């Protein structure tokens, strides 16, 4: 493989990056080859590793850097970062057992996080609707037994208010969990890559 085919393959592996990031990455490696000189082309290729290795490192680094630099850590940005790290792991030239372990870890980690988020969301929704149900029940028995109706309505207002108050807190908590998950996934990727390099 020569410099041109190496950079062409690298471009193909990095096609999911934003255009300016892709151009910056390729410019950096083109300059790296130029500084080494034509006679050291093969030495540079060996030193850098395969285009897959370089691309997977760039993708994971970009995902984490973009997430940390962003002041608005939206759910969309978190999901994009997770997707880029998953792509980085899948495009890395890992041995089959290590790749299988990485995929299993990603999916089990994702399943745990998603289950946790759904459980929290379901808890808040059930608190809110439980309060509304108690309020409605209070209105229905108001003419029959007004002290019990007032109790139901009071409990309904308290529980519904609690659900409304907890919603923004839980939303921030979920965003924080997703952010920590993305960073953990990034660290996991770097650990896998170090282990892979150490294995050679």
matplotlib code that plots the C-alpha trace (Angstrom):
import matplotlib.pyplot as plt

x = [0.0, 1.3, 0.5, -2.3, -4.2, -3.7, -5.2, -8.0, -8.9, -8.7, -11.1, -13.6, -13.5, -14.0, -16.9, -19.3, -17.3, -18.4, -16.7, -14.4, -13.3, -12.6, -10.6, -8.6, -7.8, -6.7, -4.6, -2.8, -1.9, -0.9, 1.4, 2.7, 3.6, 5.2, 7.4, 8.6, 9.5, 8.7, 11.5, 9.9, 6.4, 6.3, 7.8, 5.1, 2.4, 3.7, 4.1, 0.6, -1.1, -3.9, -6.3, -9.0, -7.0, -6.4, -10.0, -11.4, -9.2, -10.2, -13.9, -13.8, -11.7, -14.0, -17.2, -15.7, -14.2, -17.4, -19.5, -17.2, -16.9, -20.6, -22.4, -25.7, -25.5, -28.7, -30.1, -29.4, -25.7, -25.4, -26.8, -24.5, -21.5, -22.6, -23.1, -19.7, -18.0, -19.9, -18.7, -15.2, -15.2, -16.8, -14.3, -11.3, -9.3, -9.9, -9.4, -12.6, -12.9, -12.1, -14.6, -17.3, -16.6, -16.7, -20.0, -21.5, -20.3, -21.8, -25.2, -25.4, -24.2, -26.8, -29.6, -28.9, -28.9, -32.0, -33.8, -32.8, -34.0, -37.3, -37.8, -37.2, -39.5, -42.2, -41.9, -42.5, -45.4, -47.1, -46.7, -48.3, -51.2, -51.7, -52.2, -54.7, -56.6, -56.8, -58.1, -60.7, -61.8, -62.2, -64.5, -66.7, -67.3, -67.6, -71.5, -71.4, -68.6, -67.0, -64.3, -62.9, -63.3, -61.3, -58.6, -58.4, -58.3, -55.6, -53.5, -54.2, -53.0, -49.9, -48.9, -49.6, -47.5, -44.7, -44.8, -44.6, -41.8, -39.8, -40.0, -37.2, -35.0, -35.3, -34.8, -31.5, -30.5, -31.2, -29.1, -26.3, -26.6, -26.4, -23.4, -21.6, -22.5, -21.0, -17.7, -17.6, -18.1, -15.2, -12.9, -13.9, -13.0, -9.5, -9.0, -9.9, -7.5, -4.7, -5.2, -5.3, -2.0, -0.4, -1.4, 0.7]
y = [0.0, 3.5, 6.9, 7.7, 4.4, 4.7, 8.2, 7.1, 4.2, 6.6, 9.0, 6.2, 5.1, 8.7, 9.6, 9.9, 12.8, 16.4, 17.7, 20.2, 17.5, 15.0, 17.6, 18.6, 14.9, 14.1, 17.3, 16.3, 12.8, 14.2, 16.6, 13.7, 11.8, 14.9, 15.6, 12.0, 12.1, 9.7, 7.3, 6.7, 6.1, 2.5, 3.2, 5.8, 3.4, 0.7, 3.3, 4.7, 1.3, 0.4, 3.0, 1.2, 1.7, 5.4, 6.0, 4.3, 6.4, 9.6, 8.8, 8.1, 11.1, 13.4, 12.0, 12.7, 16.1, 17.3, 16.2, 17.9, 21.1, 21.5, 23.8, 22.3, 18.6, 17.6, 14.1, 14.2, 15.1, 12.4, 9.8, 11.0, 10.6, 7.1, 6.2, 7.5, 5.5, 2.4, 2.9, 3.4, 0.1, -1.7, -0.3, -1.0, -3.9, -6.0, -9.7, -11.7, -12.6, -9.0, -7.6, -10.0, -9.0, -5.3, -5.7, -7.7, -5.1, -2.2, -3.9, -5.0, -1.6, 0.1, -2.3, -1.5, 2.3, 2.2, 0.0, 2.3, 5.4, 3.7, 2.6, 6.2, 7.6, 5.1, 5.9, 9.6, 9.0, 6.6, 9.2, 11.9, 9.8, 8.2, 11.8, 12.6, 9.3, 10.2, 13.7, 12.3, 9.7, 12.5, 14.4, 11.3, 10.6, 14.2, 14.0, 10.7, 11.1, 14.5, 14.0, 11.0, 13.0, 15.8, 13.4, 11.8, 15.3, 16.5, 13.4, 13.8, 17.4, 16.5, 13.5, 15.3, 18.3, 16.0, 14.4, 17.8, 19.0, 15.8, 15.9, 18.5, 17.0, 13.5, 14.9, 16.5, 13.3, 11.2, 13.7, 13.3, 9.5, 9.5, 11.9, 9.6, 6.6, 8.2, 9.0, 5.5, 4.1, 6.2, 5.1, 1.5, 2.0, 3.4, 0.5, -2.1, -0.3, -0.3, -4.0, -4.8, -2.9, -4.5, -7.9, -7.5]
z = [0.0, -0.9, 0.5, -2.0, -1.4, 2.4, 2.5, 0.1, 2.4, 5.4, 3.7, 3.1, 6.8, 7.9, 5.6, 8.6, 10.0, 9.3, 6.1, 8.0, 10.5, 7.7, 5.7, 8.9, 9.7, 6.1, 5.9, 9.1, 7.8, 4.3, 6.1, 8.2, 5.0, 3.4, 6.4, 6.5, 2.8, -0.1, 0.9, 4.4, 3.1, 4.1, 7.5, 8.2, 7.2, 9.6, 12.3, 11.9, 11.6, 9.2, 8.0, 10.1, 13.2, 12.5, 11.5, 14.6, 16.9, 15.0, 15.2, 18.9, 19.7, 17.6, 19.4, 22.8, 21.9, 20.3, 23.3, 25.8, 23.7, 23.2, 25.7, 24.8, 25.5, 23.7, 23.4, 19.6, 20.2, 22.8, 20.4, 17.6, 19.9, 21.0, 17.3, 16.3, 19.2, 18.1, 14.5, 15.8, 17.7, 14.8, 12.2, 14.4, 13.2, 16.3, 16.6, 16.4, 20.1, 21.1, 18.6, 19.9, 23.5, 22.5, 20.8, 23.7, 26.1, 24.1, 23.8, 27.4, 28.6, 26.3, 27.4, 31.1, 30.5, 28.4, 31.0, 33.8, 31.9, 31.0, 34.7, 35.9, 33.2, 34.0, 37.7, 37.1, 34.7, 37.2, 40.0, 37.8, 36.6, 40.0, 41.4, 38.6, 39.2, 43.0, 42.1, 39.7, 42.3, 44.8, 42.5, 41.9, 45.6, 46.6, 47.0, 48.8, 51.3, 51.3, 53.9, 51.9, 48.7, 50.1, 51.3, 47.8, 46.1, 48.5, 47.9, 44.2, 44.2, 46.2, 44.1, 40.8, 42.0, 43.0, 39.5, 37.9, 40.2, 39.7, 35.9, 35.2, 37.9, 36.3, 32.8, 33.9, 35.7, 32.5, 30.4, 32.9, 32.8, 28.9, 29.0, 31.5, 29.4, 26.3, 28.1, 29.6, 26.1, 24.9, 27.7, 26.9, 23.3, 24.2, 26.6, 23.9, 21.4, 24.0, 24.7, 21.0, 20.4, 23.4, 22.0, 18.9]

ax = plt.figure().add_subplot(projection="3d")
ax.plot(x, y, z, "-o")
ax.set_aspect("equal")
plt.show()
